[in-house]
Amino acid sequence: MQRDTATSRPSATPRPTQGQKLFGDIAPKFAELTDDVLFGDVWARPGLSARDRSLATVSALIAMNRPDQLCAHLLIARTNGLTEEEMIEAITHLAFYAGWPSAVTAISVAREVFKQ
């Protein structure tokens, strides 16, 4: 049973996980894998800090021109300690390796995310 973090008492209705919120209605197994394997195992491994994992993930999403996922991961990167200046520097650097159009898209996404 899950606990209500505010009161430390068992909670009657568990809060939905991020995977459940995003995919649970249509792809419950995908949501489970996202929560348990991707974020519960891969992101929790000790070999890289959460900050470094965020930088690697943001860089990959910029290089693959995946703006929808980039939006969420820029927010996560901020939480994991990357500054806006560092994220813009990564985008600028990747423009020369991943392509100018990918960087332009990433800057547009970053602009919107940084307003939040």
C-alpha positions in Angstrom: 0.0 0.0 0.0 1.2 3.5 -0.8 1.7 6.1 1.9 0.5 9.7 1.7 3.8 11.5 1.9 2.2 14.5 3.6 0.8 12.5 6.5 2.8 9.2 6.4 -0.5 7.4 6.6 -1.5 4.8 4.1 -3.3 6.4 1.3 -6.6 4.9 0.0 -6.0 5.9 -3.6 -2.4 5.6 -4.8 -1.2 8.5 -6.9 -0.7 7.6 -10.6 2.9 7.4 -11.7 4.3 9.6 -14.5 4.1 6.6 -16.9 0.5 5.9 -15.8 -0.4 9.5 -16.4 1.1 9.6 -19.9 0.4 6.1 -21.2 -1.6 4.1 -18.7 -5.0 4.6 -20.3 -3.9 3.2 -23.7 -0.7 1.2 -23.0 -0.6 0.0 -19.4 2.4 -2.3 -20.0 4.4 0.5 -21.6 3.6 2.7 -18.6 4.8 0.0 -16.3 8.0 -0.4 -18.2 8.5 3.3 -18.3 8.1 3.6 -14.5 9.8 0.4 -13.4 12.6 -0.2 -16.0 13.4 3.2 -17.5 13.1 5.4 -14.5 13.1 2.8 -11.7 16.3 1.0 -13.0 18.1 2.7 -15.8 17.9 6.2 -14.4 18.7 4.9 -10.9 22.0 3.2 -11.8 25.0 4.5 -10.0 27.4 5.0 -12.9 26.1 8.5 -13.8 24.6 11.2 -11.8 21.0 12.3 -12.6 22.4 15.5 -14.0 24.7 13.7 -16.4 21.9 11.4 -17.5 19.8 14.4 -18.2 22.5 16.0 -20.3 23.0 12.8 -22.2 19.2 12.4 -22.7 18.7 16.0 -23.7 21.6 15.7 -26.2 20.2 12.5 -27.7 16.7 14.1 -28.1 18.2 17.2 -29.7 20.2 15.0 -32.1 17.2 12.9 -33.1 15.0 16.0 -33.4 12.4 14.8 -30.9 10.8 18.0 -29.6 7.9 16.4 -27.8 10.1 14.4 -25.5 12.7 17.2 -25.3 10.2 19.4 -23.7 9.7 17.1 -20.7 13.4 16.2 -20.4 14.4 19.9 -20.3 12.2 20.2 -17.3 13.7 17.1 -15.8 17.2 18.4 -16.6 16.5 21.6 -14.7 15.3 19.6 -11.7 18.5 17.5 -12.0 20.7 20.5 -11.8 21.4 21.7 -15.3 21.1 25.5 -15.8 19.3 27.1 -18.7 22.7 28.5 -19.8 24.2 24.9 -19.9 21.2 23.6 -21.8 21.5 26.4 -24.4 25.3 25.7 -24.6 24.5 22.0 -25.3 22.1 23.0 -28.1 24.6 25.4 -29.6 27.3 22.7 -29.5 25.1 20.1 -31.0 24.1 22.3 -33.9 27.5 21.4 -35.4 27.1 17.7 -34.8 23.4 17.0 -35.1 22.4 19.7 -37.6 21.3 23.2 -37.6 17.5 22.4 -38.0 17.6 20.2 -34.9 19.2 23.0 -32.9 16.7 25.5 -34.2 13.9 23.2 -33.1 15.5 22.6 -29.7 15.9 26.4 -29.1 12.2 26.9 -29.8 11.4 24.1 -27.3 13.8 25.5 -24.7 12.3 29.0 -25.1 8.8 27.6 -24.2 10.1 25.4 -21.4 12.2 28.2 -19.8 9.0 30.4 -19.6 7.5 27.8 -17.2 
